[in-house]
Amino acid sequence: MLVLHVGEKPFRRAGDSETAEQRGIRAERVNSGQEAMEFLRLYDYDIVLLDLELPDTSGQELIRRMRSAGMNVPVLAISDAVPAQIRTQALDLGADDFLSGPCDLGELLARMRAIVRRTLGHSNSVLRCGGVELNMDSRDVVVNGTRLPLSRREYAVLELLFLKQGMILTKGTFLNHLYYGTEEPEMKTIDVIVCRLRKKLAAAGVPGLIDTVWGSGYILRDPQTVPAAVTSETPDWADHALAAD
């Protein structure tokens, strides 16, 4: 999950950022509302964690500017101590939820996952497609009752496909989701990760779950219900590249 963290809260205790990253949360932090608007125009985030107390503007005003600009990214607003009127105003302006700080990290991450799921039309943390179950809370993937071991990046790619099932996702979307702000790998890196995923899924008895849309990217389809309109093949070079995450 790619997060834009605006302000000082909530990852301010020692180890919070590392724990969040271990649980699949990758946060890019900015200090001001102006910086937040610039980043939101450039990158696609799954959610915004917004401190209502910013140095250049109020959190409520930033929410208003985001929604006026047509930015539909979900917002979880956070503040240590604000009157009920301000919390209500933030929600009325377009925030998806509010959490009082200092907050428990586990609750914060659970709320973030719930907001992202609801935004994408999923009611619970277990997502299903083609005999595969993906649990966003435990980060486990189960095929026909058997756990499928995946690397961190393989899981992240599959989770994004499950969350946006039926949508064509470009390789740039995957790169942004996996590597934003830390590395600049080549586009074919995504082909390699998808190739490994397909092999593991096929060995577990569910081939054809991930389709290639040539010139566009990848899409998750249920092979039991939707006839594949595109190929699932991957270039031969992918078998020999990127041996490890």
N, C-alpha and C positions, 0 to 999 in steps of 0.2 A: 504494500500500500504506500503510495507516494503522498506525502503530507507537506503542506506549506504551514510552517509554524510562525505565527506573527506575534512578536512580543517576547517577554521573558518567560512566561508560564507556558506549559506545565513542566517541561523537562529541565528542572533546575536543581534536583537533588543528585548527588553523586551516583553514577551508575544508571540513571533513568534512560538516557539516550541509548546506552549500550543494550539495556534490557529490551527496549522498544525495538531496536534493530534486530535482535535475536528472534523477536516474534513477528518479523516481517514488516516492520514499520520503518520507512526511510523518510526522515524529516529534513527539509531545507528550511533554515531559519532566517527571517528578516526582522528588522527592528521597528520599522515604521509602516504606516499606511501607504505612503507613496511607493516604497519598495515593494510592498505586497501587490499593488496594482500593476507594477511593471512586470513582476514575475508571473502574475496570473495571465497577463496578455501573451507571455512567451511560452508557458508550459502548461500541460494538462495535469492537474492534481486530482487525487481522489477525494481529498477533504482539506479544509482549512481549519487549523486550531488557532483561535483568535483571542488574544488577551484584550479585554475591553479598555484597558488603560495603556494607550500608546503615546509616544512623545509628541507626535505631530497632529494627531486627530483622535477622535473617540472611536471606539470599536463600532458603535452604532452607525456613525457616519461612514466608516469603511464598508460596512454591510450594505448601506444604502447605495453607495457608489458602485459596488460590485453588481448588485441587482439591477441598477439603472443601466449598467453597461452590458446587461444580458449574460452575466457570468452566473451559471447555475450550479457551480461546484458547491457541495454541502459545507456548512459552517457549524463548528462546535465552539460556542463562545465560553470563555473562562474568566473568572475574576475572583479575587479573594473575598472581597466584601463590597457589594454594591446594593443599593436599594432595590426593592421589588419592581419599582417603576422602570428602572434602567434595564433589568432583566426582561421585563415584558416588552419594552421598546425594541430591544435587540431581536427578540423572537418575532415581533410584529413586522420588523423590517426585513426579515428573511433568514435569520439564524435557524438552524434545524434543531438545536438543543442547547442547553446551558448547564454548566457544571461549576459549582463553587469550589474554590481552592482554599488551602492546599488539598489536592485530591489524591486518592489512591491510584497508583499507576495501573493496576489491573482493571479497575472500574473505567478509567479513562480509555484504555485500549479497547475494552469491550464496547463502550459507547461508540467509539469511532467505527468499529467493525459493523455495529448494528446500523448506524447512520448510512454507511456506504452500501450495505446490503439493501436497505429499504429504498435508497435512491435508485438502485438498479433493479428494483422489483423483486427482491428476495426476502422472504419473511423470516427465515431462520439461518443458522450458521452452517447447516449441512446442505450442500449443493449437490445435485444429482444430474447425471447425463449418461446415457448409454451403458448402464450397469456399473458406473463409477460413482463413488461418493467422495466428496471433498469436504472435510471439516475445517472451517476457517479458524475455529477456536484452538483446536489441538494441532492444526496444520498436518493432519493425516489424510492420506488418500487410500481408499479401500476399493478393491475390485472383487466382486463376488465373495465378499466376506474375508478377503485376504489383504493385509496391508501392503501397499506398493511403496518400496523405499525410493525416495527421490532426493536429489541434491537440492540445496537451497534455491538455486536459480531455476531448476526444473519445476519445483513446486510453485515458484512465483509466476512463471509463465503459464502453468496450468490453472492456477487460481484466477489470473486475469482473464483467461479464456472462459472459465466457468462463470465468472461474474458478468461477463459481457457475451454470454452465449447467444449465438445467432448473428453476432456483429462481426464484420471483417476488421481485424486489427492489423495495422501496418507494422512493419519492422521497427520504424521509428518510435511507435507507441511502446513496444516492448523494451527498446533500448532506454527510453526515458523512464520506464517503470523500474528497470533493473539497475541502471548505472548512473542515474542523474547525479551530477556534481562530484563524481568520484573517478570515473574512467571514461574513455572515449573509444570503445571497441568498434570493430567494423560491423557493417550490417549483417554479414554472413554469420556472425556469432549467434544470432537468433536462429538461423537455419540449423546450426549445429545443435543447439539446445532442443529445438523442436524435433530434430532427427532422433536424438537420444530418448526423448519422451515417447515418440511413436514406437520405438523399439521395445521399450519397457511395457507400454500399454498393449502392444501386439502380443508380447510374450505372456501377458497376464490374461489374454483372451479377448481384448477389445481393440482390434485394429480399426482404422478408419475413423477414429474419433476427431482427429485434427486434420482439416483439409487445407490445401494451399489454393489461394486465389491468385493466379499468376498476375504479376504486375501490381498487386495490391497488398497481400499479406496472408494472414491465416484466419481461420474461422473454426469454431467448435460446433460440430453437428452430432446429433444422435443417429448413428448409422442404422438403428433399428426402425426409425420412424421417418427419416428424411433421406431420400436418395441423394448420394453425393453428386454434385454438379461440377466438381473440380477435382484435381488430382491430389493424392496424398504422397506423391513421390518426393524424394529429397535428393539433391545432387550427390554423386558418389564421393566428392571431396569431403562432404560433411562427416563421413565415417571416420576420417583420419585426422580431423581437426579438433581442437579444444578438448583434449583428453580429460581435463579436470576443470572444475569451477575456479 
